[in-house]
Amino acid sequence: MAKNGQPNRLIHEKSPYLLQHAYNPVDWFPWSEEAFTKAEAEAKPIFLSIGYSTCHWCHVMERESFEDQEIAEILNRSFISIKVDREERPDIDHIYMTVCQAMTGQGGWPLTVVMTPEKQPFFSGTYFPKTGQGRMVGLREILLQIADLWNTDRVKVLAAGKNISQTLEDHLSHAESSGDLDEAVLQDAFHTLKENFDPVYGGFGQAPKFPTPQNLCFLLRYWKVYHEDQALKIVVETLTHMFQGGIYDHIGYGFARYSTDEKWLIPHFEKMLYDNALLAIAYLETYQATKNELFKEVAEEILTYIQRDMTAPEGGFYSAEDADSEGVEGKFYLWTPGEIKAILGENDGEAFCRFYDITQKGNFEGENVPNLINQKTLSQTKIFQEQRAKLLEEREKRIHPFKDDKILTSWNGLMVAAFSIAARVLEDEKWAQGAARCADFILKKLRNDNGRLLARFRQGEAAYLGYIDDYAFLTWGLIEMYQASFQPKYLQEALLLSQDLVTHFYDDQKGGFFLYGDDGEQLIARPKEIYDGATPSGNSVTALNFLKLARLTGQHEWEEKALGILRTFSPTVSQYPSGYSYLLMALLFRLSDTQEIVLVSPNGLSSLREMIREINHQFRPFTVVLAADQTLEKDIPFMKGYTPQNGQVTAYVCRNFSCQAPITDINQLQTLLDDSQIQM
């Protein structure tokens, strides 16, 4: 039994979250055969606790319960206790979160589950205080009651666990449908989002407010196809209000996880890699669509934050920064007028406080989250650039929030996509270099001897067979890298990863892709996820990836697999289309006029720059571009037929399965690229 001051088994793990619990008096196990063997041998139930390192309420539950000697004694006496980092093991997390949502009607972290030694759950919940508070039952009472029930009526408990597990398996199994998704679900999703849109502060619904960038990216495409101005207005107003709010770090850049209020004023201060990747993409695409410089600047600031604070020496990107520092939520980010004036001087300090709403009264526990909610002239932020830099320099001297420095393949894939889109849209080589360093690092260091992707890298160790999100998100990033750089190796790697995904994850019987591979640990269920939540689902991203690969390579089998995903999940998606906005982006790509462009040059990539610039100038979500290259002819046999005309740079443009005569004139290219008449 571990005691205070003595480490438990978690001390040998790499996960920052597990290491945070390594000195708890609870005799924690990592998820392992050792734990389940011991539970079976001693006939004890499993107490499973799932969280992540930057989770505020995980920290609270640790302080109240897992560092408490009385709770530890109950757990150590009557249970086998297992800690899981949800970011390392999304397979375990997904299964037991689904259980919790089914049993309680809600979910979240920390996730608390009690189950049999056979991994069959019979109790679940989220955060519990040590002792009961109002209507909230205490963990101490729960543990004692479960221990008593286990000893006095175990047959009933085991039967409940078996029944829940069977129901779970049925629930998580999606059978391919004969029905196809059509335009009706697109319009349903748009109308739902329009109804939920907050016309005062932007975003959707009421507090707490989450960024949901894939909703915005869907609306941009909906606007492009249907010329629906309200869709674009929702995106523009939401992105503007989010930037104005305190959810955006006006001193050091980057977005927090969510806002606790409808104004985007007070954030939950943790910063996640995936939020910032997806938001950077939303701002970049909206800049392309509107040419509003504000959106370009915000995207550049997000990526600047990632390069400065979240990039490992090896090139990968770290996972998250905590909400807490020195045990206080948000302390690192808060200011008083006195602090500002001491750094900037009386005059500049007064002007800064007035502009960024920093007052004596404060807006968060007597101190201030800088914000621009009441500002009408956002262009004036440039006036304070020097002052913000001084404040950042001073803030760096504070005790920083904890940084989760593990490198996750999936979230890195999202950031590779963001950096690559920035490189393409903004024509800035530094973003291309950042994407390449990360992608090259993952492709080299996060693969096993069989070529299988691995999910996590930390302190020199790569571990855990990759999940669908690792394959889907990295493939997305590699496709974007190819579209930005036209380096053949990135398209070839995207094809290899996609083939690997089909081999290990595809459900030949019911369609769609499983969360974990056939060579991974087999849990009590093998789920398939389609809901586009904090991140888009692996199936949604894969559907769009495969549609793009079909257009890029001419290999129809990629499109067939993508259509299979759409069919498999059509009954689920049809019930609530706006919950699957990334999948609907794939559907829009499938139903819309698409353009395929092959560029051929007698003099290498540099001579293609003018045509590439013309293609990238506008928001063209339904266009894919190839640069002819002999090294790609094995993967794309049709490429052999494309040659420069009269020794000049030549563009071959195909639209809606119809190809035009090759062109060498940039003005002709502009005419052919005109997508104002894009149709379904």
C-alpha positions in Angstrom: 0.0 0.0 0.0 1.3 3.4 -0.9 1.5 6.0 1.9 1.9 9.7 2.0 5.4 10.6 0.8 5.9 7.2 -0.9 5.1 6.8 -4.6 2.6 4.3 -5.9 2.8 2.4 -9.2 2.0 5.4 -11.3 5.5 6.8 -10.7 6.7 4.5 -13.5 4.3 6.0 -16.1 5.0 8.7 -18.7 1.6 10.3 -18.6 1.7 13.7 -16.8 -1.8 13.1 -15.5 -0.9 9.7 -14.0 2.3 11.2 -12.6 0.3 13.9 -10.8 -1.3 11.0 -8.8 1.9 9.1 -8.2 2.1 10.3 -4.6 -1.5 9.8 -3.6 -2.1 7.4 -0.7 -4.4 5.5 -3.0 -2.8 2.3 -4.3 -3.3 3.2 -7.9 -2.7 0.9 -10.8 -2.3 2.0 -14.4 -4.7 0.2 -16.8 -3.0 -3.2 -17.0 -3.4 -6.9 -16.8 -1.8 -6.8 -13.4 -4.7 -4.8 -12.0 -7.4 -7.0 -13.4 -5.7 -10.2 -12.4 -5.4 -8.9 -8.9 -9.0 -7.8 -8.8 -10.1 -11.3 -9.9 -7.8 -13.1 -7.5 -9.0 -11.0 -4.6 -12.6 -10.9 -5.8 -12.7 -7.1 -5.6 -14.5 -4.5 -7.8 -12.5 -2.0 -9.9 -12.6 1.7 -9.1 -11.8 3.4 -12.4 -10.9 7.1 -12.5 -10.4 8.8 -15.8 -9.2 12.4 -16.4 -6.5 14.5 -17.9 -3.7 16.7 -16.6 -5.2 20.1 -17.2 -8.7 19.2 -15.9 -9.7 21.6 -13.1 -12.2 19.3 -11.4 -9.8 16.4 -11.6 -7.5 18.5 -9.5 -10.3 19.3 -7.1 -11.3 15.7 -6.6 -7.7 14.7 -6.1 -7.2 17.3 -3.4 -10.5 16.4 -1.6 -10.5 12.6 -2.0 -7.4 11.0 -3.5 -5.0 12.7 -1.2 -7.3 11.9 1.7 -6.2 9.1 4.0 -9.7 8.0 4.9 -10.8 7.7 1.2 -7.5 6.0 0.4 -8.0 3.4 3.1 -11.5 2.5 1.8 -10.3 2.2 -1.8 -7.3 0.2 -0.8 -9.3 -2.2 1.4 -12.3 -2.8 -0.8 -11.3 -2.0 -4.4 -8.6 -2.2 -7.0 -8.1 1.4 -8.2 -7.1 2.2 -11.7 -6.1 5.6 -13.1 -6.4 6.4 -16.9 -5.3 9.4 -18.9 -8.2 9.9 -21.3 -5.8 11.5 -23.8 -3.6 8.4 -24.0 -6.5 6.0 -23.9 -9.4 7.5 -25.8 -10.7 3.9 -26.4 -11.2 3.3 -22.7 -12.5 6.8 -22.1 -15.1 6.6 -24.9 -16.5 3.3 -23.8 -17.0 4.3 -20.1 -18.1 7.8 -20.9 -20.8 6.3 -23.0 -21.8 4.2 -20.0 -21.9 7.3 -17.8 -24.0 9.3 -20.2 -26.4 6.4 -20.6 -26.7 5.8 -16.9 -26.8 9.4 -15.6 -27.8 11.5 -18.6 -24.5 13.5 -18.5 -20.8 13.1 -18.6 -17.5 14.9 -18.1 -14.2 14.6 -16.3 -13.2 13.3 -13.9 -15.1 10.2 -14.9 -15.8 7.8 -12.1 -16.7 4.2 -12.8 -17.0 1.1 -10.7 -16.9 -2.2 -12.5 -16.4 -5.9 -12.2 -12.9 -7.6 -12.7 -14.3 -8.5 -16.2 -14.4 -4.7 -17.0 -18.2 -4.7 -16.9 -19.5 -1.4 -15.3 -22.3 -1.2 -12.8 -21.9 2.4 -11.4 -20.8 5.6 -13.0 -20.6 9.4 -12.4 -18.2 12.3 -12.7 -17.0 14.5 -9.9 -17.9 13.6 -6.4 -17.0 15.6 -3.3 -15.5 13.6 -0.4 -18.8 13.9 1.6 -22.3 14.8 0.5 -23.1 18.4 -0.3 -26.8 19.3 -0.7 -28.1 17.0 -3.4 -24.7 15.8 -4.3 -23.8 12.5 -2.7 -20.3 12.1 -1.3 -17.6 9.7 -2.6 -17.2 8.2 0.9 -20.8 7.2 1.1 -20.8 5.8 -2.4 -17.7 3.6 -1.8 -19.0 2.2 1.4 -22.4 1.4 -0.1 -20.9 -0.3 -3.1 -18.5 -2.3 -1.0 -21.4 -3.4 1.2 -23.5 -4.3 -1.9 -20.6 -6.2 -3.5 -20.2 -8.3 -0.3 -23.9 -8.9 0.3 -25.5 -9.2 -3.1 -22.7 -9.8 -5.6 -24.9 -11.8 -8.0 -27.1 -8.8 -8.6 -24.2 -6.6 -9.2 -22.6 -8.9 -11.6 -25.8 -9.3 -13.5 -26.2 -5.6 -13.7 -22.7 -5.2 -15.1 -23.3 -7.9 -17.7 -26.6 -6.3 -18.8 -25.1 -2.8 -19.1 -22.2 -4.2 -21.1 -24.5 -6.0 -23.5 -26.6 -2.9 -24.0 -23.4 -0.8 -24.5 -22.2 -3.2 -27.3 -25.5 -2.9 -29.1 -25.6 0.9 -28.7 -22.1 1.4 -30.1 -22.6 -0.9 -33.1 -23.7 1.1 -36.2 -25.0 -1.0 -39.1 -24.7 0.3 -42.6 -28.0 1.8 -43.7 -29.5 1.6 -47.2 -30.4 5.2 -47.1 -28.3 8.1 -48.3 -27.9 11.5 -46.7 -29.2 14.3 -48.9 -29.6 18.0 -48.9 -32.3 17.9 -46.3 -29.9 17.2 -43.5 -27.7 20.1 -44.6 -30.6 22.5 -44.5 -31.8 21.0 -41.2 -28.3 21.6 -39.6 -28.2 25.2 -40.9 -31.6 26.1 -39.5 -30.8 24.5 -36.1 -27.5 26.5 -35.9 -29.3 29.6 -37.0 -32.0 29.1 -34.3 -29.3 28.5 -31.6 -27.1 31.4 -32.7 -26.7 34.2 -30.1 -27.3 37.4 -32.1 -25.9 39.6 -29.3 -22.6 37.9 -28.5 -22.2 35.2 -31.2 -21.8 31.5 -30.7 -24.5 29.0 -30.0 -26.7 28.5 -27.1 -26.2 29.9 -23.6 -23.5 29.7 -21.0 -21.2 27.9 -20.8 -20.2 28.6 -24.4 -17.8 26.4 -26.5 -16.1 27.6 -29.7 -17.3 24.6 -31.9 -15.1 25.7 -34.8 -16.3 22.8 -37.1 -19.8 24.4 -36.9 -18.3 27.6 -38.3 -16.4 25.7 -41.0 -19.6 23.9 -42.1 -21.5 27.3 -42.2 -18.8 28.7 -44.4 -19.3 25.9 -46.9 -23.0 26.2 -46.6 -22.7 29.9 -47.5 -20.4 29.0 -50.4 -22.9 26.5 -51.9 -26.2 28.1 -51.1 -25.1 31.8 -51.1 -26.9 32.1 -47.7 -25.6 35.4 -46.2 -26.9 34.5 -42.8 -24.5 31.6 -42.6 -21.6 33.8 -43.2 -22.9 36.4 -40.8 -23.1 33.9 -38.0 -19.4 32.9 -38.6 -18.1 36.5 -38.8 -20.0 37.6 -35.7 -19.0 34.6 -33.7 -15.3 34.8 -34.5 -15.3 38.6 -33.9 -17.0 38.3 -30.5 -14.8 35.4 -29.4 -11.7 37.4 -30.2 -13.1 40.3 -28.2 -13.8 38.2 -25.2 -11.6 37.1 -22.4 -11.6 33.5 -23.8 -8.9 34.9 -26.0 -5.6 35.6 -24.4 -5.0 39.2 -25.5 -1.5 39.3 -23.9 0.0 36.0 -25.0 -2.5 34.8 -27.6 -4.4 31.6 -28.0 -7.9 30.5 -26.9 -9.0 29.0 -23.7 -11.2 25.9 -23.6 -14.6 27.6 -23.2 -16.4 30.6 -21.7 -18.3 30.4 -18.5 -20.7 33.2 -19.6 -22.6 34.1 -22.7 -20.3 37.1 -23.4 -17.1 35.0 -23.8 -15.7 37.2 -21.0 -14.6 34.7 -18.3 -12.9 31.6 -19.7 -12.2 28.2 -18.2 -8.5 29.1 -18.4 -7.0 25.9 -19.7 -5.7 26.0 -23.3 -5.9 22.9 -25.5 -3.9 22.2 -28.6 -6.9 20.9 -30.5 -9.1 24.0 -29.8 -6.4 26.3 -31.1 -5.7 24.2 -34.2 -9.4 24.1 -35.2 -9.9 27.8 -34.4 -6.9 28.8 -36.4 -8.4 27.0 -39.4 -11.8 28.7 -38.9 -10.1 32.1 -38.7 -8.0 31.4 -41.8 -10.9 30.2 -43.9 -13.0 33.1 -42.8 -10.2 35.5 -43.8 -10.1 33.8 -47.2 -13.9 34.2 -47.5 -14.1 37.9 -46.3 -10.6 39.4 -46.6 -11.1 40.8 -43.1 -7.6 41.4 -41.8 -8.7 40.9 -38.2 -9.2 37.2 -38.9 -5.8 36.8 -40.5 -4.2 38.5 -37.5 -6.0 36.3 -35.0 -4.9 33.2 -36.9 -1.3 34.3 -37.0 -1.4 35.1 -33.3 -2.8 31.7 -32.4 0.0 30.0 -34.4 2.6 32.4 -32.9 1.5 31.2 -29.4 1.8 27.6 -30.5 5.3 28.1 -31.9 6.4 30.1 -28.8 4.9 28.1 -26.0 3.7 24.7 -27.3 6.4 23.4 -29.6 8.8 20.7 -28.5 12.5 20.9 -29.6 11.8 17.8 -31.7 9.1 19.7 -33.7 6.0 18.1 -32.2 3.3 20.1 -30.4 2.5 19.8 -26.7 -1.0 19.0 -25.6 -2.3 21.6 -23.1 -1.8 24.2 -20.5 -3.6 24.0 -17.2 -6.2 26.5 -15.9 -4.6 26.6 -12.5 -1.3 28.1 -11.3 -0.2 28.1 -7.7 -3.4 26.2 -7.0 -5.6 29.1 -8.2 -7.7 29.0 -11.4 -6.7 31.7 -13.8 -4.1 33.4 -11.6 -1.4 33.5 -14.4 -3.7 35.5 -16.7 -5.2 38.1 -14.3 -4.3 41.8 -13.9 -5.0 44.8 -11.7 -4.7 48.4 -12.9 -1.8 48.9 -10.5 0.2 46.1 -12.1 -0.5 47.4 -15.6 0.6 51.0 -14.7 3.7 49.7 -12.9 4.9 48.0 -16.1 3.7 50.5 -18.7 3.8 53.8 -16.8 0.9 56.0 -15.7 -0.2 57.3 -19.1 0.2 54.2 -21.3 -1.1 52.1 -18.4 -4.2 54.2 -18.0 -4.9 54.0 -21.8 -4.3 50.3 -21.8 -6.6 49.7 -18.9 -9.3 51.8 -20.5 -9.1 49.9 -23.8 -8.9 46.4 -22.3 -11.5 46.9 -19.6 -9.1 46.6 -16.6 -10.7 48.3 -13.6 -10.4 48.6 -9.9 -13.5 46.6 -9.4 -12.4 43.8 -11.6 -14.3 41.2 -13.6 -13.1 38.0 -12.0 -12.7 37.7 -8.3 -11.4 41.2 -7.8 -8.9 41.1 -10.7 -9.3 41.4 -14.4 -9.4 39.3 -17.5 -8.3 41.6 -20.4 -11.1 41.9 -23.0 -12.5 44.1 -25.8 -16.1 43.3 -25.4 -17.1 47.0 -25.3 -14.7 48.1 -28.0 -16.1 49.1 -31.4 -12.8 49.9 -33.1 -10.8 46.7 -33.0 -8.2 48.0 -35.4 -6.8 50.0 -32.5 -5.4 46.8 -31.0 -2.3 47.5 -33.2 -1.7 50.7 -31.2 -1.1 48.6 -28.1 1.2 46.1 -29.7 4.3 47.3 -27.9 2.5 47.5 -24.6 1.2 44.0 -24.9 4.7 42.8 -25.6 5.9 44.4 -22.4 3.1 42.8 -20.4 3.9 39.4 -21.9 7.5 39.8 -21.0 6.5 40.6 -17.4 3.9 37.8 -17.3 6.6 35.3 -18.3 8.2 35.9 -14.8 5.1 34.6 -13.1 4.7 31.0 -12.1 3.3 29.3 -15.2 0.4 26.9 -15.3 1.3 23.3 -15.6 2.0 22.3 -19.2 1.1 18.8 -20.4 4.1 18.1 -22.6 3.1 14.9 -24.1 2.8 14.8 -27.9 -0.4 13.3 -29.2 -0.4 12.2 -32.9 -4.1 13.1 -33.3 -3.9 16.6 -32.0 -0.6 17.2 -33.8 -2.3 16.2 -37.0 -4.9 19.0 -36.5 -2.1 21.5 -35.9 -0.2 20.3 -39.0 -3.4 21.0 -40.9 -3.7 24.5 -39.3 0.0 25.4 -40.1 -0.3 24.1 -43.6 -3.5 26.0 -44.3 -1.8 29.1 -42.9 1.2 28.5 -45.2 -1.1 28.2 -48.2 -3.5 31.1 -47.5 -0.9 33.6 -46.1 2.0 32.6 -48.3 4.3 32.4 -45.3 7.1 29.9 -45.4 7.5 29.8 -41.6 4.2 28.1 -41.2 5.1 25.5 -43.8 8.3 24.8 -41.9 6.5 24.4 -38.6 4.1 21.9 -40.3 6.9 20.0 -41.9 9.0 19.7 -38.7 6.0 18.3 -36.8 4.8 15.9 -39.6 8.4 14.6 -40.2 8.8 14.1 -36.4 5.6 12.1 -36.1 6.3 10.0 -39.2 9.7 9.1 -37.9 9.2 8.8 -34.2 5.6 7.7 -33.8 5.6 4.5 -35.7 6.4 1.0 -34.6 8.4 -1.6 -36.5 5.3 -2.7 -38.4 4.7 0.8 -39.6 1.7 1.2 -37.3 1.1 4.8 -36.1 1.5 5.2 -32.3 -0.6 7.6 -30.3 1.7 9.3 -27.8 5.3 10.5 -27.4 6.9 11.7 -24.2 10.4 11.8 -22.9 11.7 9.7 -25.8 9.0 7.0 -25.5 6.3 6.4 -28.2 3.5 4.2 -27.0 -0.1 3.0 -27.6 -1.2 1.8 -31.0 -2.8 4.6 -32.9 -6.6 5.1 -32.8 -8.8 6.3 -35.7 -8.3 9.9 -34.7 -4.5 9.5 -35.0 -4.9 8.2 -38.6 -7.7 10.6 -39.6 -6.3 13.8 -38.2 -2.7 13.1 -39.4 -4.0 12.2 -42.8 -5.9 15.5 -42.9 -2.7 17.3 -42.0 -0.7 15.6 -44.6 -3.3 16.3 -47.3 -3.1 20.0 -46.3 0.7 19.8 -46.4 0.6 18.5 -49.9 -1.8 21.2 -50.9 0.5 23.8 -49.4 3.9 22.5 -50.6 3.2 20.0 -53.3 5.9 17.7 -51.9 4.9 14.3 -53.1 6.0 12.5 -50.0 3.2 14.0 -47.9 0.5 12.8 -50.4 2.1 9.4 -50.5 2.2 9.2 -46.7 -1.5 10.2 -46.6 -2.3 7.3 -48.9 -0.2 4.8 -46.9 -1.9 5.8 -43.6 -5.3 5.6 -45.2 -4.6 2.1 -46.5 -3.4 1.1 -43.0 -6.6 2.6 -41.5 -8.8 0.4 -43.9 -6.7 -2.7 -43.0 -7.0 -2.4 -39.2 -10.1 -0.3 -38.5 -12.8 -0.9 -41.2 -15.9 -2.8 -40.3 -16.4 -5.1 -43.3 -19.8 -6.3 -42.0 -21.6 -3.1 -40.9 -19.5 -0.3 -42.4 -17.7 2.6 -40.9 -14.4 2.6 -38.9 -13.9 1.4 -35.4 -12.2 3.6 -32.7 -9.3 1.2 -32.2 -7.7 -1.4 -34.5 -8.1 -5.1 -34.8 -4.5 -5.5 -33.4 -5.3 -3.3 -30.3 -6.4 -4.3 -26.8 -9.9 -5.8 -27.1 -12.2 -4.1 -24.6 -15.8 -4.9 -23.6 -17.0 -3.1 -26.8 -15.5 -1.9 -30.0 -17.2 1.5 -30.6 -17.5 3.6 -33.8 -17.8 7.3 -33.1 -19.4 9.8 -35.4 -20.4 12.7 -33.2 -18.4 15.9 -33.9 -17.9 17.2 -30.4 -14.8 19.1 -29.0 -13.0 17.6 -32.0 -14.6 16.2 -35.2 -14.9 12.4 -35.1 -12.4 10.2 -36.8 -15.1 8.8 -39.1 -16.2 12.3 -40.2 -12.6 13.4 -41.0 -11.9 10.1 -42.7 -15.0 10.6 -45.0 -13.7 14.0 -46.2 -10.1 12.7 -46.4 -11.2 9.8 -48.6 -13.3 12.0 -50.9 -10.3 14.3 -51.4 -7.9 11.4 -52.0 -10.4 10.0 -54.6 -10.3 13.3 -56.4 -6.5 13.6 -56.1 -5.7 10.1 -57.3 -8.6 9.0 -59.5 -8.9 5.9 -57.3 -12.6 5.4 -57.0 -12.4 3.0 -54.1 -11.6 5.9 -51.7 -14.9 7.5 -52.6 -16.7 4.2 -52.1 -15.4 3.9 -48.6 -16.3 7.5 -47.9 -19.9 6.9 -49.1 -20.0 3.8 -46.9 -19.3 6.1 -43.9 -22.1 8.4 -44.9 -24.5 5.5 -45.3 -23.5 3.7 -42.1 -24.2 6.7 -39.9 -27.1 8.2 -41.9 -29.9 7.1 -39.4 -27.9 8.7 -36.5 -27.0 11.9 -38.4 -30.6 12.4 -39.6 -31.9 12.6 -36.1 -29.8 15.7 -35.2 -27.7 16.8 -38.2 -26.1 19.8 -36.5 -24.3 17.5 -34.1 -22.3 16.1 -37.1 -21.2 19.3 -38.8 -17.8 17.9 -39.9 -19.5 14.9 -41.5 -21.8 17.4 -43.3 -18.7 19.1 -44.7 -17.9 15.7 -46.3 -21.5 15.5 -47.6 -21.2 19.0 -49.1 -18.0 18.0 -50.8 -19.7 14.9 -52.1 -22.8 16.7 -53.4 -21.2 19.9 -54.7 -19.4 20.7 -58.0 -15.8 20.0 -57.2 -12.8 21.2 -59.1 -9.6 19.1 -59.7 -6.6 21.1 -61.0 -3.4 19.6 -62.3 -0.5 22.0 -62.7 2.4 21.1 -64.9 5.6 23.0 -65.3 8.8 22.4 -67.3 10.8 24.3 -64.7 9.8 23.0 -61.3 7.5 24.2 -58.5 8.8 27.7 -58.3 7.4 28.5 -61.8 3.9 27.5 -60.6 3.8 30.2 -58.0 1.6 32.6 -59.9 -1.1 30.0 -60.7 -1.0 28.6 -57.2 -1.5 32.1 -55.8 -4.5 32.6 -58.0 -6.0 29.4 -56.8 -5.4 30.1 -53.1 -6.6 33.7 -53.3 -10.2 32.7 -52.7 -12.0 30.4 -50.3 -12.3 27.2 -52.5 -13.2 24.3 -50.1 -14.3 22.1 -53.0 -11.1 22.4 -55.0 -8.1 20.0 -54.9 -4.8 20.7 -56.7 -2.0 18.4 -58.0 1.4 19.4 -59.2 2.5 16.8 -61.8 5.5 14.9 -60.5 7.0 11.6 -61.8 7.4 10.3 -58.3 3.6 10.3 -58.0 2.9 8.4 -61.2 2.8 5.0 -59.4 0.0 6.2 -57.1 -1.7 8.4 -59.7 -1.3 6.7 -63.1 -3.4 9.3 -65.0 -0.7 11.9 -64.2 1.5 10.6 -67.0 -0.9 12.2 -69.5 -0.3 15.7 -68.4 2.4 17.7 -70.1 3.3 21.4 -70.4 1.8 23.1 -73.5 4.3 24.8 -75.7 6.9 24.6 -72.9 4.8 26.8 -70.6 3.3 26.3 -67.2 0.0 24.6 -67.8 -3.2 24.1 -65.8 -5.6 21.3 -66.5 -9.0 22.1 -64.8 -11.8 19.6 -64.4 -15.1 20.5 -62.8 -18.0 18.2 -61.9 -16.4 15.3 -63.8 -15.8 17.4 -67.0 -12.4 18.5 -68.0 -11.5 21.7 -69.9 -8.8 22.2 -72.5 -5.4 22.9 -71.0 -4.6 26.6 -70.4 -1.4 28.6 -70.0 -2.9 32.0 -69.4 -3.6 33.3 -65.9 -6.6 35.3 -67.0 -8.2 32.1 -68.5 -7.5 30.4 -65.2 -9.3 33.1 -63.3 -12.4 32.6 -65.5 -12.3 28.8 -65.1 -11.9 29.2 -61.3 -15.0 31.3 -61.0 -17.1 29.4 -58.5 -19.9 31.9 -58.1 -22.1 29.5 -60.0 -21.2 26.5 -57.8 -24.1 24.1 -57.6 -25.2 20.9 -55.8 
